[in-house]
Amino acid sequence: MDNIILITLVTAIIAVAINIVLKKVDIPPIIGYIFSGAIIGTVVALGGGNQLILEHIAEFGIVFLMFTIGLEIKLESLIEMKKKVFLYGGLQVILTMAVFTVLAHYLFAFNIKASLIIGSALSLSSTAIVLKLMNESNEISKPYGQNTLGVLIFQDLAVIPILLMLTIFGSSTTNLSDMLLNIMIDAIGLIVVMVLFGKYFLDMILHIVDSTNARELFILIVLIIAIGSSYLSHEFGFTYSLGAFIGGMLIAETHYKHQIEADLIPFRDLFLALFFVTVGMQIDIRFLSSNIVNIVSLGFGILVLKAFVIFLIFAFYNKTIAFQTALAISQVGEFSFVIFTQAIQIDLLDKNTGQLLTLAVILSMLLTPLILKNIRKIVQFVFGNHLKTTNTISSNEILTNHVVVCGYGEFGKKIVQNLKIYDANYIIIIDNYELFEQAINSGEKAIFGNPMQKSILLEANIHKAKVAIIALHDVEHISLISHAVSDINKDIKIIAKVTKKDVFDTSINTDDFIDIYSFTAGLISTQTFGYLNTKNKD
């Protein structure tokens, strides 16, 4: 403990220095953090206690990451994503686990228990790396990003039975039926406690703290909720990250979601950086140098085989999207370190095998930022340059003086029908992939993405558009999209349907916002649409 502050200081200095150099050649900071950890682990003789302290601190990174992921997923959104989460996610974990288990047992002669552990660990992908990078690049809103998110959510849920399997394999006296019954009781108890708290107390507590107008108190209560939900989950026998994920989902149902997300980002990024430093600390340089060929071969073999399995799962859906999804989650995740460590402790794996697998996993992690950064180039190389991008269907070069429709629900479809009557040139932005597919199948010009993101609006040539129609019901989303649109094109006419016009500030022109109470049958009047025949107008 005496040296922990000095070690942390030296680690931070090394990480900053390395990342300054790597940034000049456009290499992501994650790789710099792992290299920093490898240097510290090799040069500085860390005592077991000091390294354990760093690892415990770094675990906060995963907790905050899962908490912020939960903030992005409302319960109804999870239900909407049920196919991606439970069908595709379930198939990915089961099939990938089966393939690696069979190879470990029959090709490398591990016993069946060790093979199952290896297969289960290799079936998981890195939530920490993939979602951080995809959120930063706005790729998460694209079709393959949504597939990736769904699979990663299921993988995080799959950690529970995997850890349960480890417990069973490590105990020769435990009654399996009693253990499963206890797990089920604990799961029900955890969910009931957290849902009841979220439904009846959470919003009230946040409101009371927010009313103090003390920013530091609000941040503190958010930290308490994030860490408290994690601790509660751990007390019930589950992972810290699962509790954080559920806690984030509960807060997503409150009115404070966006503010909380903004407050947590600095904490999440700081602790995640420390997490990747501790990953680098697990690298044994001497073992690495003497087994470099085996490590590289195993690392690339895992990436290729895992990507192939994932591609097969999604191939019938869309080959290009399937290939992107496979590339995004072909690496092995951070939870594999926990699994390998526990497997060594219960003598299912020897230390050399554990180190070999750990280094192969780290190699797959190191390659992931490079793969995600160049994913479009890789797809174009494999499938050819003639393919269209996966999120844009129409050619936006011909879009000018057009109408941009945000949303394709029942209201949006009626808007589009009216635009066709007036022979308007339009394009639709849709953030629900099932609705996006419906639009494409109907021959509509559409873009898949979040209309609140300026990059998506630019894909629709919003800067050359004449009108933006926001066909959504959520007032907050309407406001955010209106600001994003007006920031790019101040001369554009914005039409939206709202319940109360006074919910917007004066920086947004609400003259064309339509009051839902005076809105008949969900259709905009002929007078409103009269000026939208834009094909032959300047």
LUMFILUM-332253 format. One record per residue (C-alpha): residue number from 0; x, y, z. Coordinates in steps of 0.1 Angstrom, whole numbers. Example, Ala and Ser with C-alpha at 12.3 -4.5 7.8 and 13.67 -1.06 7.14 Angstrom:
! LUMFILUM-332253
[0, [123, -45, 78]];
[1, [137, -11, 71]];
This chain:
! LUMFILUM-332253
[0, [0, 0, 0]];
[1, [29, 23, 6]];
[2, [39, 24, -31]];
[3, [4, 25, -46]];
[4, [3, 63, -50]];
[5, [38, 63, -66]];
[6, [28, 33, -89]];
[7, [-4, 51, -99]];
[8, [15, 83, -107]];
[9, [42, 65, -127]];
[10, [15, 45, -146]];
[11, [-4, 77, -155]];
[12, [28, 94, -167]];
[13, [37, 64, -189]];
[14, [2, 61, -202]];
[15, [1, 98, -212]];
[16, [35, 97, -228]];
[17, [27, 65, -248]];
[18, [-6, 78, -260]];
[19, [8, 111, -271]];
[20, [31, 92, -295]];
[21, [4, 67, -306]];
[22, [-21, 94, -312]];
[23, [3, 109, -338]];
[24, [-1, 77, -358]];
[25, [-38, 76, -350]];
[26, [-37, 45, -328]];
[27, [-65, 43, -302]];
[28, [-56, 51, -265]];
[29, [-68, 16, -254]];
[30, [-37, 1, -269]];
[31, [-15, 27, -251]];
[32, [-31, 18, -218]];
[33, [-24, -19, -223]];
[34, [12, -12, -233]];
[35, [15, 10, -202]];
[36, [3, -18, -180]];
[37, [28, -42, -196]];
[38, [57, -18, -189]];
[39, [46, -12, -153]];
[40, [41, -49, -147]];
[41, [76, -57, -161]];
[42, [97, -28, -149]];
[43, [81, -21, -115]];
[44, [79, -51, -92]];
[45, [43, -49, -81]];
[46, [35, -67, -49]];
[47, [5, -89, -50]];
[48, [-14, -65, -26]];
[49, [-7, -34, -47]];
[50, [-17, -51, -80]];
[51, [-49, -64, -63]];
[52, [-58, -29, -52]];
[53, [-53, -16, -87]];
[54, [-75, -44, -101]];
[55, [-102, -36, -77]];
[56, [-101, 1, -86]];
[57, [-101, -8, -123]];
[58, [-132, -29, -118]];
[59, [-151, 4, -113]];
[60, [-144, 10, -150]];
[61, [-165, -20, -160]];
[62, [-192, -11, -135]];
[63, [-196, 25, -149]];
[64, [-194, 12, -185]];
[65, [-223, -12, -178]];
[66, [-242, 15, -159]];
[67, [-240, 39, -189]];
[68, [-250, 10, -212]];
[69, [-280, 4, -190]];
[70, [-288, 41, -193]];
[71, [-291, 37, -231]];
[72, [-316, 8, -228]];
[73, [-351, 13, -215]];
[74, [-371, -18, -207]];
[75, [-393, -13, -237]];
[76, [-362, -9, -259]];
[77, [-349, -42, -245]];
[78, [-382, -58, -254]];
[79, [-379, -43, -289]];
[80, [-344, -57, -292]];
[81, [-355, -92, -280]];
[82, [-347, -108, -313]];
[83, [-311, -94, -315]];
[84, [-305, -100, -278]];
[85, [-320, -134, -271]];
[86, [-321, -151, -306]];
[87, [-289, -138, -322]];
[88, [-271, -133, -289]];
[89, [-281, -167, -277]];
[90, [-270, -184, -309]];
[91, [-237, -166, -309]];
[92, [-228, -177, -273]];
[93, [-240, -213, -277]];
[94, [-225, -220, -311]];
[95, [-192, -202, -304]];
[96, [-189, -220, -271]];
[97, [-197, -254, -288]];
[98, [-171, -249, -315]];
[99, [-142, -239, -291]];
[100, [-152, -266, -266]];
[101, [-150, -293, -293]];
[102, [-117, -280, -305]];
[103, [-102, -278, -270]];
[104, [-114, -313, -261]];
[105, [-106, -332, -293]];
[106, [-78, -312, -309]];
[107, [-59, -300, -278]];
[108, [-69, -330, -255]];
[109, [-83, -309, -226]];
[110, [-107, -327, -203]];
[111, [-144, -319, -209]];
[112, [-147, -295, -179]];
[113, [-116, -275, -189]];
[114, [-129, -275, -225]];
[115, [-162, -261, -215]];
[116, [-146, -234, -195]];
[117, [-123, -224, -224]];
[118, [-152, -225, -248]];
[119, [-174, -203, -226]];
[120, [-146, -178, -220]];
[121, [-138, -175, -258]];
[122, [-175, -171, -266]];
[123, [-175, -137, -249]];
[124, [-165, -104, -265]];
[125, [-152, -71, -251]];
[126, [-180, -49, -241]];
[127, [-155, -23, -228]];
[128, [-136, -19, -260]];
[129, [-163, -24, -286]];
[130, [-190, -2, -272]];
[131, [-166, 26, -262]];
[132, [-152, 28, -297]];
[133, [-186, 24, -315]];
[134, [-202, 51, -293]];
[135, [-173, 74, -301]];
[136, [-176, 68, -338]];
[137, [-215, 68, -338]];
[138, [-214, 33, -354]];
[139, [-236, 20, -327]];
[140, [-267, 34, -344]];
[141, [-260, 15, -376]];
[142, [-275, -20, -384]];
[143, [-243, -39, -375]];
[144, [-240, -17, -344]];
[145, [-274, -27, -332]];
[146, [-266, -64, -339]];
[147, [-234, -59, -319]];
[148, [-252, -43, -290]];
[149, [-278, -70, -288]];
[150, [-252, -98, -288]];
[151, [-230, -80, -262]];
[152, [-261, -76, -239]];
[153, [-267, -113, -240]];
[154, [-231, -121, -234]];
[155, [-232, -100, -202]];
[156, [-262, -120, -191]];
[157, [-244, -152, -200]];
[158, [-216, -145, -175]];
[159, [-240, -156, -148]];
[160, [-244, -193, -159]];
[161, [-207, -194, -169]];
[162, [-196, -184, -133]];
[163, [-222, -208, -120]];
[164, [-206, -236, -141]];
[165, [-172, -227, -126]];
[166, [-187, -230, -91]];
[167, [-202, -264, -99]];
[168, [-169, -277, -114]];
[169, [-150, -265, -84]];
[170, [-172, -282, -59]];
[171, [-175, -320, -56]];
[172, [-200, -319, -27]];
[173, [-225, -292, -39]];
[174, [-260, -305, -48]];
[175, [-267, -292, -83]];
[176, [-305, -289, -78]];
[177, [-301, -270, -46]];
[178, [-276, -246, -62]];
[179, [-299, -239, -91]];
[180, [-328, -233, -68]];
[181, [-308, -209, -48]];
[182, [-296, -190, -79]];
[183, [-332, -187, -91]];
[184, [-344, -174, -57]];
[185, [-315, -149, -56]];
[186, [-322, -137, -91]];
[187, [-359, -131, -84]];
[188, [-350, -114, -51]];
[189, [-325, -91, -69]];
[190, [-349, -81, -96]];
[191, [-378, -75, -72]];
[192, [-357, -53, -49]];
[193, [-342, -32, -77]];
[194, [-375, -28, -97]];
[195, [-395, -18, -66]];
[196, [-368, 7, -56]];
[197, [-366, 20, -92]];
[198, [-404, 23, -95]];
[199, [-413, 39, -62]];
[200, [-382, 57, -48]];
[201, [-356, 64, -75]];
[202, [-372, 93, -93]];
[203, [-383, 109, -60]];
[204, [-347, 106, -46]];
[205, [-332, 122, -77]];
[206, [-357, 150, -76]];
[207, [-350, 158, -40]];
[208, [-312, 159, -46]];
[209, [-316, 179, -78]];
[210, [-338, 205, -60]];
[211, [-308, 214, -38]];
[212, [-291, 229, -69]];
[213, [-258, 214, -57]];
[214, [-241, 197, -87]];
[215, [-217, 178, -65]];
[216, [-246, 162, -45]];
[217, [-263, 151, -76]];
[218, [-231, 135, -90]];
[219, [-226, 118, -56]];
[220, [-261, 103, -55]];
[221, [-255, 90, -90]];
[222, [-223, 73, -79]];
[223, [-241, 59, -49]];
[224, [-268, 44, -72]];
[225, [-243, 29, -96]];
[226, [-220, 14, -69]];
[227, [-249, 5, -47]];
[228, [-267, -15, -74]];
[229, [-234, -33, -82]];
[230, [-229, -42, -46]];
[231, [-264, -54, -42]];
[232, [-260, -77, -72]];
[233, [-227, -90, -58]];
[234, [-244, -97, -24]];
[235, [-271, -118, -43]];
[236, [-243, -138, -58]];
[237, [-241, -122, -93]];
[238, [-215, -100, -110]];
[239, [-210, -63, -101]];
[240, [-215, -54, -138]];
[241, [-249, -70, -140]];
[242, [-262, -49, -110]];
[243, [-247, -18, -126]];
[244, [-265, -26, -159]];
[245, [-299, -31, -142]];
[246, [-293, 1, -122]];
[247, [-287, 20, -154]];
[248, [-318, 6, -170]];
[249, [-339, 17, -140]];
[250, [-325, 53, -142]];
[251, [-332, 53, -180]];
[252, [-369, 53, -170]];
[253, [-365, 86, -150]];
[254, [-363, 122, -163]];
[255, [-326, 125, -154]];
[256, [-311, 100, -178]];
[257, [-292, 125, -201]];
[258, [-278, 146, -172]];
[259, [-266, 115, -154]];
[260, [-250, 101, -185]];
[261, [-231, 133, -190]];
[262, [-220, 134, -153]];
[263, [-207, 98, -154]];
[264, [-186, 99, -186]];
[265, [-154, 113, -170]];
[266, [-155, 87, -142]];
[267, [-162, 58, -166]];
[268, [-134, 68, -190]];
[269, [-109, 72, -161]];
[270, [-116, 39, -145]];
[271, [-118, 21, -179]];
[272, [-83, 34, -187]];
[273, [-71, 19, -154]];
[274, [-88, -14, -163]];
[275, [-69, -17, -195]];
[276, [-37, -9, -176]];
[277, [-43, -38, -153]];
[278, [-50, -60, -184]];
[279, [-15, -51, -196]];
[280, [0, -59, -162]];
[281, [-10, -96, -168]];
[282, [14, -98, -197]];
[283, [45, -119, -188]];
[284, [72, -106, -211]];
[285, [94, -137, -207]];
[286, [66, -161, -214]];
[287, [55, -139, -243]];
[288, [90, -139, -259]];
[289, [94, -176, -256]];
[290, [59, -185, -269]];
[291, [54, -157, -294]];
[292, [46, -180, -324]];
[293, [20, -200, -304]];
[294, [4, -168, -290]];
[295, [1, -151, -324]];
[296, [-12, -182, -340]];
[297, [-38, -188, -313]];
[298, [-49, -152, -312]];
[299, [-54, -149, -350]];
[300, [-70, -184, -350]];
[301, [-96, -174, -324]];
[302, [-104, -141, -342]];
[303, [-109, -158, -376]];
[304, [-129, -188, -363]];
[305, [-151, -167, -340]];
[306, [-158, -142, -368]];
[307, [-167, -171, -391]];
[308, [-192, -185, -367]];
[309, [-208, -151, -361]];
[310, [-209, -144, -398]];
[311, [-229, -177, -404]];
[312, [-254, -167, -377]];
[313, [-262, -133, -394]];
[314, [-255, -142, -431]];
[315, [-291, -149, -440]];
[316, [-299, -115, -427]];
[317, [-275, -94, -448]];
[318, [-240, -106, -458]];
[319, [-224, -71, -455]];
[320, [-240, -64, -421]];
[321, [-232, -99, -410]];
[322, [-195, -95, -419]];
[323, [-193, -61, -401]];
[324, [-210, -77, -370]];
[325, [-185, -106, -371]];
[326, [-155, -83, -373]];
[327, [-168, -61, -345]];
[328, [-172, -89, -319]];
[329, [-146, -114, -331]];
[330, [-123, -106, -302]];
[331, [-125, -122, -267]];
[332, [-137, -101, -238]];
[333, [-124, -89, -204]];
[334, [-145, -114, -184]];
[335, [-123, -142, -199]];
[336, [-96, -130, -175]];
[337, [-119, -136, -145]];
[338, [-128, -170, -159]];
[339, [-92, -181, -166]];
[340, [-81, -169, -131]];
[341, [-108, -189, -113]];
[342, [-102, -219, -135]];
[343, [-66, -219, -124]];
[344, [-75, -215, -88]];
[345, [-97, -247, -89]];
[346, [-71, -266, -109]];
[347, [-91, -268, -141]];
[348, [-63, -251, -160]];
[349, [-25, -249, -154]];
[350, [-7, -216, -152]];
[351, [10, -219, -185]];
[352, [-22, -226, -203]];
[353, [-39, -197, -185]];
[354, [-10, -174, -195]];
[355, [-11, -186, -231]];
[356, [-49, -180, -234]];
[357, [-46, -146, -216]];
[358, [-20, -134, -240]];
[359, [-40, -146, -270]];
[360, [-70, -127, -257]];
[361, [-50, -96, -252]];
[362, [-38, -99, -288]];
[363, [-74, -101, -300]];
[364, [-82, -70, -279]];
[365, [-52, -51, -293]];
[366, [-63, -58, -329]];
[367, [-100, -47, -322]];
[368, [-95, -9, -324]];
[369, [-76, -13, -356]];
[370, [-103, -35, -371]];
[371, [-132, -12, -360]];
[372, [-114, 18, -373]];
[373, [-109, 3, -407]];
[374, [-141, -18, -409]];
[375, [-155, -1, -440]];
[376, [-122, -6, -458]];
[377, [-121, -43, -449]];
[378, [-157, -47, -460]];
[379, [-150, -30, -493]];
[380, [-119, -51, -498]];
[381, [-138, -83, -492]];
[382, [-171, -75, -510]];
[383, [-159, -49, -536]];
[384, [-163, -11, -539]];
[385, [-196, -14, -557]];
[386, [-215, -22, -526]];
[387, [-236, 6, -510]];
[388, [-229, 16, -474]];
[389, [-250, -3, -450]];
[390, [-268, 26, -434]];
[391, [-277, 46, -465]];
[392, [-300, 34, -492]];
[393, [-305, 63, -515]];
[394, [-278, 84, -532]];
[395, [-277, 116, -513]];
[396, [-258, 134, -541]];
[397, [-292, 141, -559]];
[398, [-309, 153, -528]];
[399, [-314, 191, -528]];
[400, [-344, 213, -518]];
[401, [-359, 181, -504]];
[402, [-378, 171, -473]];
[403, [-362, 151, -445]];
[404, [-387, 130, -425]];
[405, [-374, 119, -391]];
[406, [-394, 88, -380]];
[407, [-414, 61, -398]];
[408, [-440, 50, -373]];
[409, [-477, 52, -381]];
[410, [-475, 90, -380]];
[411, [-444, 91, -402]];
[412, [-460, 67, -427]];
[413, [-489, 91, -431]];
[414, [-465, 120, -436]];
[415, [-448, 100, -464]];
[416, [-481, 92, -480]];
[417, [-490, 129, -482]];
[418, [-455, 138, -495]];
[419, [-461, 113, -524]];
[420, [-495, 130, -532]];
[421, [-477, 163, -535]];
[422, [-448, 147, -555]];
[423, [-422, 159, -530]];
[424, [-386, 148, -531]];
[425, [-379, 133, -497]];
[426, [-357, 110, -476]];
[427, [-366, 93, -443]];
[428, [-343, 89, -413]];
[429, [-353, 58, -392]];
[430, [-336, 46, -360]];
[431, [-356, 13, -357]];
[432, [-342, -14, -380]];
[433, [-375, -33, -384]];
[434, [-392, -1, -396]];
[435, [-362, 6, -417]];
[436, [-366, -27, -434]];
[437, [-403, -20, -440]];
[438, [-394, 13, -456]];
[439, [-368, -3, -479]];
[440, [-391, -32, -488]];
[441, [-417, -5, -497]];
[442, [-392, 12, -521]];
[443, [-387, 42, -499]];
[444, [-355, 63, -498]];
[445, [-343, 59, -463]];
[446, [-313, 61, -440]];
[447, [-308, 40, -409]];
[448, [-296, 61, -379]];
[449, [-304, 84, -351]];
[450, [-318, 117, -364]];
[451, [-304, 135, -333]];
[452, [-268, 128, -346]];
[453, [-255, 155, -369]];
[454, [-235, 129, -389]];
[455, [-268, 111, -398]];
[456, [-285, 144, -407]];
[457, [-256, 153, -430]];
[458, [-260, 119, -447]];
[459, [-295, 130, -455]];
[460, [-281, 163, -470]];
[461, [-299, 183, -443]];
[462, [-278, 214, -452]];
[463, [-294, 213, -487]];
[464, [-330, 204, -475]];
[465, [-359, 228, -476]];
[466, [-381, 212, -449]];
[467, [-375, 188, -419]];
[468, [-406, 170, -406]];
[469, [-402, 154, -372]];
[470, [-427, 125, -371]];
[471, [-421, 116, -335]];
[472, [-442, 118, -303]];
[473, [-415, 123, -277]];
[474, [-412, 160, -269]];
[475, [-376, 157, -257]];
[476, [-365, 140, -289]];
[477, [-383, 166, -310]];
[478, [-365, 194, -292]];
[479, [-331, 177, -296]];
[480, [-336, 170, -333]];
[481, [-349, 205, -339]];
[482, [-317, 220, -323]];
[483, [-295, 196, -343]];
[484, [-313, 205, -376]];
[485, [-312, 242, -370]];
[486, [-275, 241, -360]];
[487, [-267, 228, -395]];
[488, [-293, 246, -416]];
[489, [-307, 278, -400]];
[490, [-330, 285, -430]];
[491, [-348, 251, -430]];
[492, [-385, 249, -422]];
[493, [-391, 225, -393]];
[494, [-425, 209, -388]];
[495, [-433, 188, -358]];
[496, [-463, 175, -338]];
[497, [-462, 185, -301]];
[498, [-486, 185, -271]];
[499, [-476, 220, -259]];
[500, [-458, 246, -279]];
[501, [-443, 263, -249]];
[502, [-420, 233, -241]];
[503, [-394, 247, -265]];
[504, [-371, 276, -259]];
[505, [-372, 306, -281]];
[506, [-341, 296, -301]];
[507, [-364, 272, -320]];
[508, [-391, 286, -344]];
[509, [-422, 268, -333]];
[510, [-446, 285, -358]];
[511, [-450, 253, -377]];
[512, [-453, 230, -347]];
[513, [-487, 214, -347]];
[514, [-507, 211, -314]];
[515, [-517, 174, -311]];
[516, [-550, 184, -295]];
[517, [-561, 203, -326]];
[518, [-546, 176, -348]];
[519, [-573, 156, -366]];
[520, [-568, 119, -375]];
[521, [-531, 122, -374]];
[522, [-529, 139, -409]];
[523, [-514, 173, -417]];
[524, [-537, 196, -436]];
[525, [-535, 204, -473]];
[526, [-525, 239, -464]];
[527, [-495, 227, -445]];
[528, [-483, 205, -474]];
[529, [-491, 230, -501]];
[530, [-455, 243, -503]];
[531, [-438, 209, -502]];
[532, [-437, 202, -539]];
[533, [-400, 209, -540]];
[534, [-388, 189, -571]];
[535, [-389, 218, -595]];
[536, [-385, 247, -571]];
[537, [-354, 266, -560]];
